[in-house]
Amino acid sequence: MISSALSFKDKTWYKAILIIFLWVIGVAYLIHQYEPGFVNALIDVGVHTLFLLIAFFFLENIFRFYTPQEKHFLIFLAFPLLLSTLVFFLGKFTVELVLNQNKEYLSFFKEINLLYAFVIFLIILGYALLLLFHSKLDSQIKAMERADQMERLAREAELYQLRQQLQPHFLFNSLNSISSLVKRKPVEAREMVLQLSDFLRKTIRKENNKWIKVAEELEYLRLFIGIEKLRFGHRLSVDFISDAATDKLVLPQLMVQPLLENAVKHGLYGVLGDVLISVGFEVEDQYLKISISNPYDPEAGQATGEGFGLKAVKRRLFLLFGRHDLLQVKEGKNLFVVELKIPQNYDQYSSH
């Protein structure tokens, strides 16, 4: 603390010197009120202040390598007591040596020896307590920083695992679709393999760019729907709704695709005829709002599956933003709607 304040590498060194100067002047003036001779008082206070600063340096070095615990209270008191004794006797010896001709001041100095020793002890003890408090506080701050870092690393690892799971999940579903087309529609199966390859190539190429613009996300979604249309044919229609205001907004990669995949699966399950799925992007205050709606028949039961996509999106949103209110599911009479909000005033580089 003192060493860092007086370091010329620190821009606050001149403030520390000014405070020490004012301390010497102030205490010397106070002593001068009891014993005339301001110069003598100035020498006296200057000498003792110099030894006090040296004692402070010693204390800082002691506490840098050793922090007394509560059960070692006597050891903690021993350091200030020893240093204050040294400061007192060294100061006394130096003052008597320098002012050996001024008998009147030396007589006054002798009368207040005990007060001097007690004040020096209190000053050094106070500084030791300050160092102890600073050491404890610094340890707590470092422990909190380590805990935050460990939590951030764990969060990043889980986010990475979720991202790695999303592509295989989609890939397995696509391979199942291709398998169902191989015998019935080999041409469509081949086309689906080519589109799947194009989709995976584009997403893998952008793997390091964890946040992408809406325009890029729409490109991936259209590739995905192209793959699904080869399986379901004219029955599946998807309407993408966006405008120029949303194209430059950003969102985590592969955040919408699993929700759209669920909409396709559940929208076509148990519903006869053509199915229209709507995907809308809009600006709402400081959020990018994404709405995905699909028709469904509540009496037809549920499509098979573990619901991994919806769970993965919910978990990713919580890990990224620490909030549970960014994804809402609404069930109407014959319409299932998922609404997703992505904060735009968020530093996407800070937590993943």
N, C-alpha and C positions, 0 to 999 in steps of 0.2 A: 504494500500500500504506500508507505513512505518511499520505499525504493523506486516504485513505479512512478510515483508523483514527481520525484526529483530526477527521474531519468530524462535526459535531453531528447530522447526519441519520442517522448510523450509531450504533446503540445500544452499540457497543464503544468509543466514544471515551473513556469514563472509565477503561477498562482500559488503554488506551494511555498516558493521562496518569499513571496509577498506576505503570506500568512505567518511564516516563521519570523519575518522582520517585524511585523506588527505585534506579534507575541512578545518578542524581546523588548521592543519599545514600551509596550503597555505594562509589562511586569516590572521593568526597570523604573518606570514612572511611579508605579504603585509603591515600590520599595523606597523611592526617593521621598515620598511623603512622610516616611517614618525616620529616615536617616538622610539628611541633606548630603548631596553628592551624586548627581545624576550620572556622571561618567563612571564613577565607581560601581553604581548599581547596574549600569549598562554592561560593564565588564563581567560583573558577577553573573548576571542573567545570561549573557552570551556564552560564558564558559559552561554553565550548567545545561543550557539548551543544546550545545554541541554534544555534550556527553549523553544527553537524553536521546538525541537523534541516533547516536551510535548504538545506544541500548535498544532503540526501536529496530534498527537493522538486525541486531542479534536476535531479537524476539521473532522477527519475520522469518529469519532463516531457521530458527528452532521449529516454529509452527509449520514451516513448509515441509519438513520431514517428519514431524511428530505432532499429533493432535491429542492432547490429554482427554481421556474419557471421564465420565462423571465419577467413577469410583477412584480415580487418580486425582482427586481435588487437591490434595496436599502437594503433589508433584507440580500441579498447575500453579499453586501459590509460590512454590520454591523459586521458579524462574523470575517473576517480578521482584521477589524479596532479594534474591542474589544480585540482580542487575541494579536495583535501586540502591543497594548498599555500595556497590562499586561506583555508581554515578555520584553518590553523595561524597564518598571519601576522595575520589579523583577530583571532583569539583572543589571540595574544601582545600585539598592540597594545592590545586592550581590557583585558586583565588588568593590564598595566603601567600603563595610565591609571587604572584603578580602585584598584589597590593600590600606587600610587607612593610612599606613605609607609612601606610595609612592606618595607624593604630586605632583611631576612632571608629572607622568602618569595620575593621576586623573585630573590634569589641562588640559592635552591634551584630555582626555576622555570627559571632560565637553565641550570643544570647538566643538567636533564632535557629540554632542548629537542629534541634528536635523538630521544629515546625518544618524546616527545609526537608529533613529526611522523610517526614510523613507525607508532605506534598509530593515529593519525588516518587515515593512508593505508590501513592494514589494515581499519579499520572501514568506510571508504567503498568500498574494493575489494570487501569481503565483501558490502556492500549492493548494489553494482553486479552482482556475480555472482548474487545472489538475484533481482534484477530481470530479469537476462538469462534465468535459468532459468524464472522465472514467465512471461516473455514467450513463450519457446519452448513451455512447457506449455500456455499459453492458446491459442497458434496451433494446436497439435496437437488440442486439445479442439474448437476451432471447425472445424477441417478434418474431424474425425470427425463432428461434428454435421451439417456440410454433406453429407458422404457418406451419413449415415443418412437425412437428409431427401431426398436425391436417390433413394436406394434405396426409401424409403417412397412417394415420388411415382410412381416407376416401377411399384411394386407396386400402388398404387391404380389407375394407368392400365390395367394388365393386368387387374385384377379388374373394372374397369368394362367393358373390352372383352369379357371373358368373359360378364358379365351381359347385355351388349347382344347377344351372339351367341346366347345360349340361347333367347330369345323368337323370333327369326326362325327358328331351327332347328326349334322346335316348330311355329311357324306354317306353315313349308313342308310339314312332315309332315302337318299338319291339312288344308292346302289340297289335298294329294295325295289324302287320304282323302275329302274333299268331292267332288273331281273324279271319283273312282271311284263315288260314290253318285248323282251328278246324273242320270244316265240311268236307272240301275236303280231307285233309290229316291229320287225327288225330294223327298218329304215328309221323309225322314230327313236328306237333304242340307240342307234348309232349317233343320231343327231343329239340325243340327250347326253351321251358320253362326251361329245365335242363341247357342248355348252357347259357341262360340268367342269371339264378341264379348263375352259376359259375362265369360269367363275373362280375356281381354286387358284389359278395362276394370278389373277388380279388381287385376290385377297391376301395371298401369301406375299406378294410383292409389296403390299402396304402394311405388312405385319408390324414393322417398327414404328409406323405412324399410328399411334393408338387412338388419336382423335382425327376425324375426317370431316369434310364439309358435307352438307346435305346433298349437294349435287353429286358427289362421289357415292354417297350411300344409295341414292336413287339409281345410279348406274348398276350397283351390285344387286339391288332389289329387282330391277328389271331382268337381269341375267338369271336370277333365281326363279322368277315367275316364268321366264321362257322355258326353263327346265321343267317346271311343274305343268305347264300347258301341254308339253309333249305327252305327259302322262294322262291328263284329264281332258285334253282336247278343247272343244268349243264350250264345254260346261263351265270352265273357269274364266272369269274376267276380273281384272284388277284395275281399279281406277286410282291413279296417283295424282294427288292434288297438292300443288305447291306453287309458289310465285318467286319472283326475283328477290324479295325481301328475305326469304328463308334459305336461298341457295348458298349464301356465304356463312350461314350459321354452322356450328360444329357440334358433333356428338361422338361418343365412343364408338369405335368400329364394331360391327356385328351386334349392335344393340337392338335394331329393329327386325333384322332377318329372322331370329327365332320366334318373335311374336307373329310375324307374317306367316311363318311356317305353321304355327298353331292355328292361325285363322284359316289357312287353306285346308288343313286336316280336319278341323272341327266344322268348318263351313260346308264342306262337301259330304261329311258323314251324316247319313240319315236324311239328306235333303235331295229331293228329286228335281230334275231340271237344271237350268242354268243358275250359276251362283256368282254374284257380284260382291267382290271385296273392295272396300274403300280404304285408302291409306292417305291421310292428310297431314301436311306439315304447315304450321302457322306460328307466328310470333305472338307471345302472350306475356306482356311486361318484360321481365328479364329472362324469360324461358323460351326454349324451343318446344312447342307442344306438338306431339305426334299422336294421331288418333287412328286406330285400326279397327274397322268394324266388319263383321261377317254375319250372314244369316245362320240361324241354327234352329233345330227342332227340339225343344226341351223334352218332348215325349219320345224321341228316338234314342235316348240314352247318350252315353259319352263315347267318343272315339277311343280306341285303345292307345296306351302310351303312359309314360310316367310323368308327363308335364314338366320335363326337364327345362324346356326353353323359358317358360314363365318364371320358374324358380331361379334359374340362372340370372335372368334380367333383374329380378328383385334383389338378389344377393349382390350383383355388381353395382346397382344403384346405391345400396346401403354402404358398401365398401368405399365407393367413390365419394359420396356426399354425406354419409352418416344420417340419412333420412329414409323414412318408410313411406312418405306421402307422395312420392314422385311417380308412382304407378298405381292407377286406379282401374278396377274392372267393374263394368256395368252390364247387367243382364236385363234386356228388355223382354217383351213378349216373344219376339222372334228374331232378336238382334243382340249380338254379343259385341261389346265395345271395350277395347283396351286403350286407355289414355296414358301417355308417357310424357313427362316433362324433364327437359335437360337444362339446368342452370347455365346461362351464358356468361355470367360474371364470376366464373370459377376458374382458378388456375389449374388447367389440365395437366401441367407438368409437375405439380407439387406432391401428388400422392400416388402416382402409379407410373 
